[in-house]
Amino acid sequence: MTETPWSEDPADLIAEGTASLLRAGLKLGHLRLIVALDEQEKVSAAASLLNITQPAASRMIAEIESILQAPLCERLPRGVILTPIGKVLARRARSVLLELREAEREVADLRAGRGGSVFLGAVTAPAIELAVPAIARARALYPKMDINIQVDTSTVLVRELLASRQDFIIARVPDDLDPRLFRTKMLSSERACLVVRRDHPLIGQGVVRLEDLTQFDWVMQPSGTLLRRTVERVFMAHNVPLPSRVLNTTSLLLSMVLVAETDAITPIAYDMARFVNRPDKLGGRIDILPLPVDIWVEPYSLITVRDRGLSPAAEVLYQLVEEEAARSASAPP
């Protein structure tokens, strides 16, 4: 690592733009390495990800630092961490690499006669309520559009969005991230509920008290996830002990199987519960517990990365999701 001292503000150093850095000798390989170092936090792992040797990666780091006239990363006992300048450059590098990926994708689509590719992520409720009908309309309008959708927690989806593996997502910005990194459009609150198997001991007893729920096994998302925190707040607000027998999983399919086969309880989005509660889904074996309180999760939003444009295909699907959200908001309950 070079020992060149620096005192410039990172944003000021990069303010001249990527073009000036490229003129100074910064290459696309350098940008890929910076992003890999930011994600892997080890030179060896970053080198392996780029299919180069560790000495080659170290030489590239020295080249980058010579161009920047500032240290790129700091060596730690178990790896490396980017300096503030390195962090700023990594964020800019992701945008540059994403634009190149989009250009390559659009050229390939034009050559193949396809309608473009879209990568969308969504949490469960809007995936069912908004993404599915929007995708159906996109398919009807552009049959050759290549659409990829990932359904996961907001924490995972936002990380994928920042890593340029998603064009846009329907989720929530986690509390530990700077909201200024994103452009958001709030869509709707999400209602949740508790589901059990159709012949569960609590079914048929009318409204179920929260106190009666703690004696059963639970299947929930890991601690700290939004839906779990919301359910836990409901219990705490009514001075009821939290469930103690909990199986943690992010798999909705596994949750539904466990609920269908045991006396376990799981919280899920209300729209998903209505879907699986249909007689033609899971054999009608799932039922919603009547509770004395409603469970509302904080609103979800359409989220993109600030200063990162959408491809034409992604823009089409984004607008269709917006239209579905407006239609859903105006529909009678």
TARA-V844319 format. One line per field, one symbol per residue. ss: DSSP state (A for helix, B for strand, O for the rest). A space follows every 10 residues. Layout:
# TARA-V844319
ss: ???
This chain:
# TARA-V844319
ss: OOOOOOOOOA AAAAOOOAAA AAAOOOOAAA AAAAAAAAAA OOAAAAAAAO OOOAAAAAAA AAAAAAAAOO OOBBBBOOBB BBOAAAAAAA AAAAAAAAAA AAAAAAAAAA AAOOOOBBBB BBOAAAAAAA AAAAAAAAAA AOOOOBBBBB BOOAAAAAAA AAOOOOOBBB BOOOOOOOAA ABBBBBBBBB BBBBBBBOOO OOOOOOOBOA AAAOOOOBBB OOOOOAAAAA AAAAAAAOOO OOOOOBBBOO OAAAAAAAAA AOOOBBBBBA AAAAAAOOOO OAAAOBBBOO BOOOBBBBBB BBBBBOOOOO OAAAAAAAAA AAAAAAAAAA OOO
